[in-house]
């Protein structure tokens, strides 16, 4: 039976706390007495459950069983030692408003704490299974020092609160919310003026849903991460909004789902390091330096995302470095400096990187390879409006990769039998393009009249041997996206 706190008594408690003299704020006994007078009751504990999610759609990759864990002791120096119990706060960071911690201490395990509206002081430690209901009218102010709230429990729920004003120290990872537990639900929580937003450390099977995160107003590189996972597995990160932050990052974290999130004006919308078997779907990432980047891991699926305006010198929609067994499908990657970047991927022998059914449009470069080592399959994608469809470092070629059934807006063939497939193969050659591929600094002049004139003359009467970059044996004759719209 779900307990319901008596609202008049809760309101009386709130009034008593707000009107109490400053010296009385430290009188925990009186606060506990007032809290118990609200008639708070304890329900039957609910069993812990894992986040609900659709069946895992990922392919059983050859290396999918590979486990990647954080190195022993790696979190101790710079990330905080999450294997130790978080210290209990001894005093609020502000003494002009009520301290939130006594409310937590007084609530029985498994109870529902309907917090009266108002502004409360942090820091706060939740070290037992509770359901905290803020209804969007509860503000917990960190006083500009340390971490605002630490959730170190199993089976707790934090809902409808506003966390703000953490410290600004990277050494102590000052955050709005530090999560060090399992099977917790965090939803409808607003976080701003915090160095880091939500920091999960060795925390598994949690759900983070419909939160809003903004960092402190600082230069991009010195902001904290909006959402960070460190050696945390099987978490569901869903329908969150991260704006004006640094990164959303997953280190040594496997089997997580990132779904329907929004990221704007940050550095990495989503960055994986040594992370495997993650699913990224339905997200919208705009105006970030990099959309999604996978380093030293993989065995994951990236699908159904919209990535737009990843611009600047390092702008990239989807990137991978020494990654293996990735499926990148049904994404919209538009208006980026580089649509897709591949650096020595796939890395593990016998693995693949698969691009299919993506729209790669209006980018500076559609796909950029540092080198073509084979194992990449590019099928049924739409390439349109890109300044260059592909580029390969060192004036190389991408003929070791598989190219088939893609739409190329610069295809010059015909479809006489009306089977929607070009009668001849699509072949992409590099003429004067070799110049800026060999000398990246020359890319600045890529569309300059002189370079365009040289390129035209060389195509008309080649004075150097052109390089065949790719060959698509069965190019689509019409853009399937336009056919669907009509």
C-alpha positions in Angstrom: 0.0 0.0 0.0 1.5 3.3 -1.1 1.9 5.8 1.8 0.7 9.3 1.3 2.2 12.0 3.5 -0.4 14.3 5.1 0.0 17.6 3.2 -1.1 20.0 6.0 1.5 18.5 8.3 4.1 18.6 5.6 3.4 22.2 5.0 3.6 22.9 8.7 7.0 21.2 8.7 8.2 23.4 5.8 6.9 26.5 7.5 8.7 25.5 10.8 11.9 24.9 9.0 11.8 28.1 7.0 11.0 30.3 9.9 13.4 28.7 12.4 16.3 30.8 13.6 19.7 30.0 12.2 20.9 28.3 15.3 18.0 25.9 15.2 18.9 24.6 11.8 21.6 22.4 13.3 19.1 21.0 15.9 18.6 17.7 14.1 16.4 16.2 16.9 13.7 18.9 16.5 13.7 18.5 12.8 13.3 14.7 13.1 10.5 15.2 15.6 8.7 17.5 13.3 9.2 15.1 10.4 7.8 12.2 12.3 4.7 14.3 13.2 3.8 14.4 9.5 2.7 10.8 9.7 5.3 9.4 7.4 4.7 5.7 6.9 6.7 2.8 5.5 5.4 0.7 2.7 6.4 -2.9 1.9 9.7 -2.7 0.2 9.4 -3.2 -3.6 11.8 -5.6 -5.2 14.6 -4.0 -7.2 14.0 -4.2 -11.0 16.2 -3.5 -14.0 15.3 -0.7 -16.4 12.5 -1.6 -18.8 13.7 -1.7 -22.4 13.0 -3.3 -25.7 14.7 -6.6 -26.7 18.3 -6.0 -27.5 18.5 -5.5 -31.3 22.3 -5.7 -31.6 24.0 -8.3 -33.6 25.9 -11.1 -31.9 29.4 -9.9 -32.9 32.4 -12.2 -32.8 33.9 -10.1 -30.0 30.7 -9.2 -28.2 31.7 -11.3 -25.1 34.8 -9.3 -24.5 34.7 -7.6 -21.1 36.3 -4.2 -20.5 36.6 -3.1 -16.9 38.2 0.0 -15.4 41.8 -0.8 -14.3 42.1 -1.5 -10.6 42.5 1.7 -8.7 42.1 3.8 -11.8 39.2 5.7 -10.3 41.0 6.5 -7.0 43.2 9.4 -8.1 41.1 11.6 -10.4 37.6 10.2 -10.3 37.1 9.7 -6.6 37.2 6.2 -5.1 33.7 4.9 -5.6 34.5 1.6 -3.7 34.4 3.5 -0.4 31.3 4.7 1.4 30.7 8.4 0.7 31.2 10.4 3.9 28.1 11.6 5.7 27.8 15.4 5.5 28.3 17.1 8.9 26.9 20.6 8.1 25.1 22.5 5.3 26.9 24.7 2.9 24.3 27.4 3.5 22.9 28.3 6.9 20.2 30.7 5.7 17.9 27.9 4.4 16.9 24.5 5.9 19.3 21.6 5.5 17.9 18.7 3.4 19.9 16.0 5.1 17.8 15.7 8.3 14.8 14.8 6.2 16.7 12.0 4.6 18.0 10.7 7.9 14.5 10.7 9.4 12.7 8.9 6.6 12.4 5.1 7.2 13.9 2.7 4.6 11.5 2.1 1.7 9.3 5.1 2.5 8.0 7.8 0.2 9.2 11.3 1.2 6.9 13.9 -0.4 9.1 17.0 0.3 7.4 20.3 0.9 8.1 23.0 -1.7 11.0 25.3 -1.0 14.7 25.8 -1.2 17.0 23.5 0.9 20.7 23.4 1.5 23.1 20.7 0.5 25.2 18.6 0.6 22.9 15.6 0.8 23.7 11.8 1.1 21.0 9.3 0.3 22.3 6.0 1.6 19.0 4.0 1.8 16.2 3.0 -0.5 13.7 5.9 -0.5 11.3 7.5 -3.0 11.9 11.3 -2.9 9.1 13.2 -4.6 9.8 16.9 -5.2 7.0 17.7 -7.7 9.3 20.1 -9.4 9.0 22.6 -6.6 12.0 21.5 -4.4 15.4 23.2 -4.9 18.5 21.9 -3.3 21.3 24.5 -3.3 24.9 23.3 -3.0 26.2 26.7 -1.9 28.9 26.6 -4.6 30.9 24.0 -2.8 31.5 20.3 -3.4 28.9 17.9 -4.7 25.2 18.7 -4.1 23.9 15.2 -3.7 25.3 11.7 -3.5 23.0 8.7 -4.1 24.6 5.6 -2.6 21.8 3.2 -2.4 20.0 0.3 -4.1 16.4 0.7 -5.3 16.0 4.4 -4.6 13.9 6.9 -6.6 14.7 10.6 -7.0 12.0 12.5 -8.8 11.1 16.1 -9.5 13.9 18.0 -7.7 16.1 20.9 -8.8 19.8 20.5 -8.0 22.0 23.6 -8.4 25.2 25.4 -7.4 27.9 22.7 -7.0 31.6 23.5 -6.5 33.9 24.0 -9.4 36.8 21.6 -8.6 37.8 19.0 -11.1 40.0 17.4 -8.5 37.0 16.4 -6.4 34.6 15.9 -9.3 32.1 18.4 -8.0 28.7 17.5 -9.4 25.0 18.0 -9.0 24.4 14.2 -8.6 26.9 11.5 -7.8 25.4 8.0 -8.2 27.1 5.1 -6.6 24.3 2.5 -6.4 22.2 0.0 -8.4 18.6 -0.3 -9.5 17.9 3.4 -8.9 15.5 5.6 -10.8 16.4 9.3 -11.4 13.8 11.2 -13.4 12.5 14.7 -14.0 15.4 16.1 -12.2 16.8 19.5 -13.2 20.5 20.4 -12.8 22.2 23.6 -13.5 25.2 25.7 -12.4 27.0 22.4 -11.7 30.5 21.5 -12.9 29.5 17.9 -13.6 25.8 16.9 -14.0 25.2 13.2 -13.3 28.2 11.1 -12.4 27.7 7.4 -12.3 30.6 5.5 -10.7 30.5 1.7 -10.7 26.7 1.9 -10.8 24.7 -0.7 -12.7 21.1 -1.2 -13.8 20.0 2.4 -13.1 17.5 4.5 -15.1 18.2 8.2 -15.8 15.2 9.7 -17.5 13.9 13.2 -18.5 16.6 15.1 -16.7 17.9 18.5 -17.8 21.6 19.3 -17.3 23.6 22.5 -17.8 27.2 23.1 -16.7 28.7 26.2 -15.2 29.3 29.1 -17.6 32.9 28.4 -18.5 35.0 27.7 -21.6 34.1 24.5 -23.3 37.1 22.5 -22.3 36.9 23.3 -18.6 33.2 22.5 -18.1 32.3 19.2 -16.5 30.6 16.4 -18.2 26.8 16.5 -18.4 26.4 12.7 -17.9 29.3 10.5 -17.1 29.5 6.7 -16.7 32.6 5.1 -15.1 32.7 1.3 -15.1 28.8 1.3 -15.0 26.8 -1.3 -16.9 23.3 -2.0 -18.1 22.0 1.6 -17.4 19.2 3.2 -19.4 19.9 6.9 -20.3 16.7 8.1 -21.8 15.0 11.3 -22.9 17.5 13.6 -21.2 18.6 17.0 -22.3 22.2 18.1 -22.0 22.9 21.7 -23.1 26.0 23.9 -22.7 28.0 21.1 -21.1 31.2 19.4 -22.0 30.6 15.7 -22.8 28.3 12.8 -22.3 30.9 10.0 -21.8 31.0 6.3 -21.0 34.3 4.9 -19.8 34.7 1.1 -19.3 30.9 0.9 -19.4 29.1 -1.9 -21.2 25.5 -2.9 -22.2 24.1 0.6 -21.7 21.2 2.1 -23.7 21.3 5.8 -24.8 17.8 6.6 -26.2 15.9 9.7 -27.3 18.3 12.2 -25.7 19.0 15.8 -26.9 22.4 17.4 -26.8 23.3 20.9 -27.8 26.3 23.3 -27.7 28.7 20.9 -26.1 31.9 19.1 -27.1 31.1 15.4 -27.5 27.4 14.6 -27.6 28.4 11.0 -26.7 31.9 9.6 -26.3 32.7 5.9 -25.6 36.1 4.8 -24.3 36.8 1.1 -23.8 33.1 0.5 -23.8 31.3 -2.4 -25.5 27.8 -3.6 -26.5 26.1 -0.2 -26.1 23.0 0.9 -28.0 22.6 4.5 -29.2 19.2 5.2 -30.8 16.8 8.0 -31.5 19.0 10.8 -30.1 19.2 14.4 -31.5 22.5 16.1 -31.4 22.9 19.7 -32.7 25.7 22.2 -32.7 28.2 20.1 -30.8 31.9 19.7 -31.8 31.5 15.9 -32.2 28.3 13.9 -32.4 29.1 10.3 -31.4 32.6 8.9 -31.0 33.8 5.4 -30.3 37.3 4.7 -29.1 39.0 1.4 -28.3 35.8 -0.6 -28.1 32.6 -1.3 -30.1 30.4 -4.3 -30.6 27.6 -1.7 -30.6 24.8 -0.2 -32.7 24.2 3.4 -33.5 20.9 3.9 -35.3 18.1 6.3 -35.9 19.9 9.4 -34.6 20.0 13.0 -36.0 23.4 14.6 -35.9 23.6 18.1 -37.3 26.1 21.0 -37.4 29.1 19.3 -35.9 31.4 22.0 -37.3 34.7 23.6 -36.6 38.2 22.3 -37.2 37.4 19.0 -35.5 33.7 18.8 -36.3 32.5 15.2 -36.9 29.1 13.6 -36.9 30.1 10.0 -36.1 33.7 9.0 -35.5 35.6 5.9 -34.5 39.2 5.2 -33.5 40.4 1.6 -33.3 36.8 0.4 -32.9 35.5 -3.0 -33.9 32.1 -4.4 -34.9 29.9 -1.4 -35.2 26.6 -1.1 -36.9 25.8 2.5 -37.9 22.4 2.6 -39.6 19.3 4.8 -40.3 21.0 8.0 -39.1 20.7 11.5 -40.5 24.2 13.1 -40.5 24.1 16.6 -42.0 25.9 19.9 -42.1 29.1 18.6 -40.4 32.7 19.3 -41.2 33.1 15.5 -41.5 30.1 13.2 -41.7 31.8 10.0 -40.6 35.4 9.6 -39.6 37.2 6.2 -39.5 40.6 5.9 -37.9 42.0 2.3 -38.1 38.6 0.8 -37.8 37.7 -2.0 -37.7 40.6 -2.8 -35.4 40.2 -6.3 -34.2 40.9 -9.0 -36.8 37.8 -10.6 -38.3 35.5 -7.7 -37.2 33.5 -5.2 -39.3 32.2 -1.7 -39.4 28.8 -1.5 -41.2 27.3 1.7 -42.6 23.8 1.3 -44.0 20.7 3.3 -44.7 22.2 6.5 -43.5 21.7 10.0 -45.0 25.1 11.7 -45.3 24.3 15.1 -46.7 25.8 18.6 -46.9 29.0 17.8 -45.1 32.4 19.0 -45.9 33.5 15.4 -46.3 31.0 12.5 -46.3 33.3 9.8 -45.0 36.9 10.4 -44.0 39.3 7.5 -43.7 42.8 7.9 -42.2 43.5 4.7 -44.1 41.5 1.9 -45.7 42.4 -1.3 -43.9 39.3 -3.2 -45.2 36.4 -4.6 -43.2 34.1 -1.6 -43.8 30.8 -2.2 -45.6 28.9 0.9 -47.0 25.5 -0.1 -48.3 22.2 1.6 -49.2 23.2 5.1 -47.9 22.4 8.4 -49.4 25.3 10.7 -50.3 24.1 14.1 -51.4 25.3 17.7 -51.2 28.7 16.9 -49.7 31.7 18.9 -50.9 33.6 15.7 -51.1 31.9 12.3 -50.9 35.0 10.6 -49.3 38.6 11.4 -48.5 41.4 9.1 -47.6 44.5 10.1 -45.8 47.9 10.1 -47.5 46.2 10.2 -51.0 45.1 6.6 -50.5 42.0 4.9 -51.7 39.0 3.1 -50.1 38.8 0.2 -52.5 39.3 -2.4 -49.8 36.0 -1.5 -48.3 32.7 -2.8 -49.8 30.5 -0.2 -51.5 27.2 -1.3 -52.9 23.7 0.1 -53.5 24.3 3.6 -52.4 22.8 6.8 -53.9 25.4 9.3 -55.1 24.1 12.7 -56.2 27.0 13.1 -58.6 26.4 9.7 -60.4 26.4 10.3 -64.2 25.1 7.1 -65.5 21.6 5.9 -66.7 18.9 3.5 -65.7 17.6 2.2 -69.1 15.7 -0.8 -67.7 14.1 1.2 -64.9 15.2 -1.2 -62.1 16.3 1.8 -60.0 19.9 0.7 -60.2 22.5 2.5 -62.4 23.5 0.6 -65.6 27.2 1.3 -64.9 29.2 1.4 -61.7 29.7 4.6 -59.8 33.4 5.3 -59.7 35.0 8.2 -57.8 38.4 9.4 -58.8 40.7 11.9 -57.1 42.3 14.4 -59.5 43.5 17.6 -58.0 41.7 16.5 -54.9 44.9 14.6 -54.1 46.5 17.9 -53.3 44.4 18.6 -50.2 44.3 15.0 -49.2 48.1 14.9 -49.2 48.4 18.4 -47.6 45.5 18.9 -45.2 46.3 22.6 -44.9 45.3 23.0 -48.6 41.8 22.1 -47.6 41.2 25.8 -46.9 41.4 26.4 -50.7 39.2 23.4 -51.5 36.5 25.5 -53.3 38.8 28.4 -54.4 38.4 29.3 -58.1 42.0 28.4 -58.9 41.8 24.9 -57.4 38.4 24.3 -59.1 39.9 25.4 -62.4 42.8 23.0 -61.9 40.5 20.2 -61.0 38.3 20.8 -64.1 41.4 20.9 -66.4 42.7 17.7 -65.0 39.4 15.9 -65.4 39.3 17.2 -69.0 42.9 16.2 -69.9 44.6 14.5 -66.9 48.2 15.5 -66.4 48.6 13.2 -63.4 47.3 9.7 -62.8 43.9 10.0 -61.0 43.3 7.7 -58.0 40.3 5.5 -57.9 38.9 6.2 -54.4 35.9 3.8 -54.6 33.7 1.7 -56.9 30.0 1.0 -56.2 28.9 -1.7 -58.6 25.2 -1.2 -58.1 24.5 2.5 -57.3 20.9 3.6 -56.8 19.7 5.8 -59.7 17.2 7.8 -57.7 17.3 9.1 -54.2 15.1 6.7 -52.1 14.3 9.5 -49.6 12.8 11.6 -52.4 10.8 8.7 -53.7 9.4 8.1 -50.2 8.4 11.7 -49.9 6.6 11.7 -53.2 
